[in-house]
Amino acid sequence: MQTPALLVEDLSKTYRLGDAPAVDGLSFTLPMGQTWGLLGGNGAGKSTTIAMLLGLLVPSTGRVVALGHDMATDRFAALAGMNFSSPYIALPHRLTVEENLRVYAHLYGVPDSKRRIATLLEDFALTELAQRPAGQLSAGQKTRVALAKALVNRPALLLLDEPTASLDPDTGDWVRTALERYRAESGASLLLASHNMAEVERLCSHVVMLKGGKAVDEGSPADLLQRYGRDDLEEVFLDIARGRNREVAL
């Protein structure tokens, strides 16, 4: 039986005593080689969940096993095969594109890092921008650099927090195509937190719907559309966010 990319068991996070939990009893298993989505509105618990999966936040209860390693006891072994990308986390502005990639390649101990960086610069159309400081890039260029950074160690598990937020349709499509290609070529697993319903329908084979820190439903996009009697995931999202009863197809 293949080891899952992620095993999440009864995961909860409460920031302050007496507050409602930001994540409340979340459990799911992400198989290797698949792209899953975490879908929910603002405050649903997506970013907090990803922070716990990365070991940046200590869970109040529950556990995370990433690539066969318990994040509570063997975090660094797991992190060697993981990476993360988010448009909300900026790379050092004064470093050039190439210097940023070199720093992260060094942190991950990437073998033959010079060749790996050259390949990423070419694959992400960044060769002409290699000596430009990251702070002088456009939003779309920064997104391409962030994605190149996230792939520098050839991760088996890639976590993505709204990777195409604020991008124009052309750049957003370019990013989604790059992610599809990477998963197909590497066999990696991707976990995607997003508000973009069309993106989730395109990329994800399975979706976990979050509301108030809890998983309130899950399934493939097609299963969710049938279950709620809807034509697209945005309508399903609105049904869940507004507490409307789902329609069960007979």
C-alpha positions in Angstrom: 0.0 0.0 0.0 1.5 3.3 -1.1 2.4 5.9 1.6 0.1 8.9 1.2 1.6 12.3 0.5 -0.3 13.7 3.4 -2.1 12.2 6.3 -4.1 14.7 8.4 -5.8 13.4 11.6 -8.1 15.4 13.8 -6.2 18.6 13.2 -7.2 21.6 15.2 -5.8 25.1 16.0 -7.0 27.5 18.6 -5.0 30.7 18.9 -6.2 32.0 22.3 -8.1 30.3 25.1 -11.8 30.9 24.8 -11.7 31.7 21.0 -13.4 29.6 18.4 -10.9 27.2 16.7 -9.4 28.5 13.4 -9.3 24.8 12.4 -11.5 22.3 14.0 -11.0 18.5 13.8 -9.8 18.4 10.2 -9.0 15.0 8.7 -8.1 13.9 5.2 -5.6 11.7 3.3 -4.0 13.1 0.1 -2.7 10.2 -2.1 0.6 10.5 -4.0 0.3 11.9 -7.5 -2.9 13.8 -7.1 -4.0 17.5 -6.8 -6.5 18.2 -4.1 -8.2 21.5 -3.3 -9.0 23.2 0.0 -11.9 25.4 -0.7 -13.6 27.9 1.6 -14.2 31.6 2.2 -12.1 34.0 4.2 -11.6 32.7 7.7 -12.5 29.1 6.7 -9.1 27.9 8.0 -7.2 27.3 4.7 -4.1 29.3 5.5 -3.9 28.1 9.1 -4.2 24.5 7.8 -1.3 25.0 5.4 0.8 26.7 8.1 0.3 23.6 10.3 1.1 21.2 7.4 4.4 23.1 6.9 5.2 22.9 10.6 5.1 26.7 10.9 2.3 26.4 13.5 2.0 23.8 16.2 -1.5 22.2 16.2 -3.6 22.4 19.3 -4.6 18.8 18.6 -4.1 16.1 16.0 -1.2 15.2 13.8 0.2 15.7 10.3 2.3 13.0 8.5 3.9 14.3 5.3 5.6 11.9 2.9 5.7 9.3 5.7 7.3 11.6 8.3 5.4 12.8 11.4 5.7 16.6 11.4 5.9 16.7 15.2 8.9 14.5 15.5 10.6 14.3 12.0 9.7 17.6 10.4 13.0 18.3 8.6 13.0 14.9 6.9 9.6 15.8 5.5 10.4 19.4 4.6 13.3 18.2 2.3 10.7 16.8 -0.1 8.2 19.7 0.3 7.8 23.2 -0.9 5.3 26.1 -0.8 4.2 29.0 -2.9 2.0 32.0 -2.1 1.7 35.4 -3.7 1.3 36.9 -0.2 4.9 36.0 0.8 7.5 38.2 -0.9 11.0 37.1 -1.8 13.8 39.4 -0.6 13.4 42.5 -2.8 17.1 43.4 -3.0 18.2 40.0 -4.2 18.1 39.3 -7.9 16.0 36.6 -9.4 19.0 34.3 -9.7 20.3 35.1 -6.2 16.9 34.2 -4.7 16.9 30.9 -6.5 20.5 30.3 -5.4 19.7 30.9 -1.8 16.8 28.5 -1.8 18.8 25.9 -3.7 21.5 26.1 -1.0 18.9 25.8 1.8 17.5 22.6 0.2 20.9 21.2 -0.6 20.0 20.9 -4.3 22.7 19.0 -6.2 24.2 20.7 -9.3 22.2 23.8 -8.3 23.7 25.9 -11.1 22.2 23.6 -13.7 18.9 23.4 -11.9 18.6 27.1 -11.6 19.4 27.6 -15.3 16.7 25.1 -16.2 14.1 26.9 -14.0 15.1 30.3 -15.5 14.5 28.9 -19.0 11.3 26.9 -18.1 9.7 29.9 -16.5 10.9 32.5 -19.1 13.0 34.2 -16.5 16.4 34.1 -18.2 16.3 37.8 -19.3 15.2 38.8 -15.7 17.8 36.7 -13.9 19.9 39.8 -12.8 16.9 42.0 -12.0 16.1 42.6 -8.3 12.9 40.8 -7.2 11.5 44.1 -6.0 11.5 45.5 -9.5 9.4 42.7 -11.0 5.7 42.9 -12.1 3.1 40.9 -10.2 3.1 38.2 -13.0 6.9 38.0 -13.0 7.0 37.7 -9.2 4.6 34.8 -9.5 6.8 33.0 -12.0 9.8 33.5 -9.7 7.9 32.3 -6.7 6.8 29.1 -8.6 10.4 28.5 -9.8 11.5 28.8 -6.1 8.8 26.4 -5.1 10.1 23.8 -7.6 13.8 24.3 -7.0 14.1 21.1 -4.9 11.8 19.0 -7.1 9.3 18.6 -4.3 7.2 15.5 -4.0 4.6 17.5 -2.1 3.8 21.1 -3.2 1.5 23.3 -1.1 -0.1 26.3 -2.8 -2.0 29.2 -1.2 -4.0 31.0 -3.9 -1.2 30.8 -6.4 -2.9 32.9 -9.1 -4.5 35.6 -6.9 -4.6 39.0 -8.5 -3.1 37.7 -11.8 -4.5 38.6 -15.2 -6.2 35.6 -17.0 -3.2 35.0 -19.4 -0.7 34.7 -16.5 -3.1 32.7 -14.4 -3.5 30.2 -17.2 0.2 30.0 -17.7 0.7 29.2 -13.9 -2.0 26.6 -14.0 -0.5 24.9 -17.1 2.9 24.9 -15.4 1.5 23.2 -12.3 -0.3 20.6 -14.4 2.8 19.8 -16.3 4.9 19.5 -13.2 2.5 17.1 -11.5 2.2 15.0 -14.7 6.0 14.8 -15.2 7.1 14.3 -11.6 4.2 12.4 -10.0 4.2 14.9 -7.2 1.1 15.7 -5.0 -0.3 19.2 -4.9 -2.6 20.7 -2.2 -4.2 23.9 -3.5 -6.0 26.5 -1.4 -7.9 28.8 -3.7 -11.0 31.0 -4.1 -10.9 30.5 -7.9 -13.6 27.9 -8.6 -12.6 27.4 -12.3 -9.0 26.8 -11.2 -10.1 24.2 -8.7 -12.3 22.5 -11.2 -9.5 22.4 -13.7 -6.6 21.3 -11.4 -8.2 19.2 -8.6 -9.4 15.6 -8.6 -10.8 16.0 -5.1 -12.0 19.0 -3.1 -12.3 19.4 0.7 -14.9 22.1 1.5 -14.1 24.2 4.6 -16.4 26.4 6.7 -15.6 27.8 10.1 -12.5 25.6 10.3 -14.4 22.4 9.7 -14.6 20.1 6.7 -18.3 20.2 5.8 -18.1 18.2 2.6 -15.7 16.7 0.1 -15.5 14.8 -3.1 -14.5 15.2 -6.7 -15.8 18.4 -8.5 -18.2 16.2 -10.5 -19.5 14.5 -7.4 -20.0 17.9 -5.6 -21.9 19.3 -8.6 -24.2 16.3 -8.7 -24.7 16.3 -5.0 -25.8 19.9 -4.9 -27.6 19.9 -8.2 -25.4 22.7 -9.5 -23.7 23.6 -12.8 -20.4 24.9 -11.4 -18.4 24.9 -8.1 -19.1 28.6 -7.5 -22.7 27.8 -6.9 -21.7 24.9 -4.6 -19.4 27.2 -2.7 -22.2 29.7 -2.2 -24.6 27.0 -1.0 -22.1 26.0 1.6 -21.1 29.5 2.6 -24.7 30.6 3.0 -25.9 27.4 4.7 -28.3 26.3 2.0 -29.3 22.7 2.0 -27.7 20.5 -0.6 -29.8 18.6 -3.1 -29.1 14.9 -3.3 -29.5 13.5 -6.8 -31.7 10.4 -6.9 
